[in-house]
Amino acid sequence: MRTESQIKRKLNELLQQQQTIEARIEQAGSGVEREALTAQNERILDRIDMLEWVLNEPVGSYHA
């Protein structure tokens, strides 16, 4: 199990990676490179969403 501070560090790392990739997407022309960067950005966004969910874990019962 990861500590909250470890999760926050990883989240910050992913946010920095996302900013870098978005800058590279803007510089990239159309084509394969842009598509690859966009796919990579989507994967990073999924990981960011997952970590944010872990940090803001829902409370209550699913079947309430």
trRosetta pair geometry for C-beta under 8 A, 3 or more apart (Angstrom, degrees):
i j d omega theta_ij theta_ji phi_ij phi_ji
2 6 4.4 -122 -173 86 101 129
2 7 5.3 119 118 -55 127 87
2 10 7.8 -21 -176 -1 157 138
3 6 4.7 98 55 4 77 102
3 7 7.2 -144 95 -4 42 86
4 7 5.7 -56 -151 37 34 111
4 8 6.3 34 152 -20 67 106
4 55 6.9 97 -145 -122 88 84
5 8 5.6 -52 -145 37 34 113
5 9 6.4 38 154 -22 65 103
6 9 5.7 -51 -149 33 31 112
6 10 6.5 29 153 -16 64 106
7 10 5.8 -56 -150 38 32 110
7 11 6.2 36 151 -23 65 106
7 51 5.7 170 -174 -158 94 99
7 54 5.9 -128 -148 102 147 127
7 55 5.9 178 124 -71 133 95
8 11 5.5 -52 -146 35 32 115
8 12 6.4 33 155 -18 65 103
8 55 7.0 92 -75 -102 77 134
9 12 5.8 -55 -151 36 31 110
9 13 6.4 34 150 -21 64 106
10 13 5.4 -51 -148 35 34 115
10 14 6.4 32 154 -17 66 105
10 51 6.2 -152 98 -118 107 149
11 14 5.8 -56 -149 37 30 109
11 15 6.4 33 152 -21 64 105
11 48 6.5 95 -144 -135 78 72
11 51 4.6 -171 -85 126 97 142
11 52 6.9 109 -128 -64 131 69
11 55 7.2 -11 -51 -33 154 141
12 15 5.6 -52 -146 34 33 113
12 16 6.5 34 154 -18 64 103
13 16 5.9 -56 -155 35 31 110
13 17 6.5 31 149 -18 64 105
14 17 5.4 -51 -147 36 36 114
14 18 6.3 42 152 -24 66 102
14 44 5.6 171 -168 -167 96 94
14 47 5.6 -142 -132 102 150 115
14 48 5.1 -170 121 -77 133 87
14 51 7.0 151 27 16 149 149
15 18 5.6 -49 -148 32 32 115
15 19 6.7 35 152 -20 62 101
15 48 6.6 99 -72 -116 72 127
16 19 5.7 -51 -152 33 34 112
16 20 6.5 34 151 -18 65 105
17 20 5.7 -56 -151 37 33 113
17 21 6.2 30 154 -17 68 107
17 44 5.7 -146 103 -132 115 145
18 21 5.8 -56 -145 39 30 108
18 22 6.2 32 156 -21 65 106
18 41 6.4 92 -138 -143 76 81
18 44 5.0 -177 -80 124 88 137
18 45 6.8 96 -115 -69 129 71
18 48 6.8 -1 -48 -48 144 144
19 22 5.8 -53 -146 35 29 111
19 23 6.5 30 154 -19 63 104
20 23 5.8 -57 -154 35 30 111
20 24 6.5 27 150 -16 65 107
21 24 5.5 -55 -148 38 35 112
21 25 6.3 42 151 -26 67 101
21 37 5.6 172 -169 -169 92 93
21 40 5.9 -144 -137 102 144 110
21 41 4.8 -179 124 -83 135 92
21 44 6.7 157 19 15 153 153
22 25 5.5 -46 -147 29 34 115
22 26 6.7 37 153 -20 62 101
22 41 6.5 98 -69 -121 69 135
23 26 5.8 -52 -154 32 33 112
23 27 6.6 25 151 -12 64 108
24 27 5.7 -60 -148 41 35 108
24 28 6.0 40 153 -30 69 106
24 37 5.5 -146 105 -135 109 145
25 28 5.7 -52 -142 29 30 113
25 34 6.2 88 -146 -143 73 77
25 37 4.8 -173 -83 120 83 132
25 38 6.2 94 -120 -70 127 73
25 41 6.6 -13 -50 -40 139 147
28 31 7.6 -125 163 53 102 87
28 33 4.8 -147 -151 111 129 111
28 34 4.4 172 116 -79 126 80
28 37 5.9 165 -1 13 158 149
29 33 7.4 65 53 56 69 118
29 34 6.7 -109 91 -40 36 121
30 34 5.7 -60 -135 20 32 151
31 34 5.8 103 55 16 52 101
31 35 7.1 -100 123 -3 33 98
32 35 5.7 -58 -148 38 32 112
32 36 6.2 31 156 -20 67 107
33 36 5.8 -56 -149 36 30 111
33 37 6.3 26 155 -16 65 108
34 37 5.8 -56 -147 39 30 109
34 38 6.2 32 154 -21 65 107
35 38 5.7 -54 -146 36 30 112
35 39 6.4 30 155 -18 64 105
36 39 5.8 -54 -149 36 30 110
36 40 6.4 30 152 -18 64 107
37 40 5.6 -53 -146 38 33 113
37 41 6.2 38 152 -23 65 105
38 41 5.5 -51 -147 34 31 115
38 42 6.6 35 152 -21 63 102
39 42 5.7 -51 -151 32 33 113
39 43 6.7 34 151 -18 64 102
40 43 5.7 -52 -152 34 34 112
40 44 6.5 33 151 -17 66 105
41 44 5.7 -54 -149 37 33 111
41 45 6.3 36 151 -21 65 105
42 45 5.6 -51 -147 35 32 114
42 46 6.6 37 152 -22 63 101
43 46 5.6 -51 -153 32 33 114
43 47 6.6 31 150 -16 64 104
44 47 5.6 -54 -151 37 35 111
44 48 6.3 39 150 -22 67 104
45 48 5.5 -50 -145 35 34 114
45 49 6.4 37 154 -21 65 103
46 49 5.7 -52 -150 34 31 112
46 50 6.5 31 152 -20 63 105
47 50 5.6 -53 -149 35 33 113
47 51 6.4 29 155 -15 66 105
48 51 6.0 -58 -148 39 30 107
48 52 6.2 30 154 -18 65 108
49 52 5.7 -57 -146 38 29 111
49 53 6.3 33 153 -23 64 105
50 53 5.7 -53 -151 32 31 113
50 54 6.6 31 151 -19 64 103
51 54 5.5 -49 -149 33 36 113
51 55 6.4 33 153 -16 66 104
52 55 5.7 -54 -147 39 33 109
52 56 6.0 -4 163 15 69 111
53 56 6.4 -74 -136 60 25 83
53 57 7.1 68 155 -92 60 50
53 58 8.0 -22 -165 -22 84 87
54 57 6.3 1 -163 -66 32 90
60 64 5.8 -56 169 -19 105 148
61 64 4.0 122 71 -53 101 94
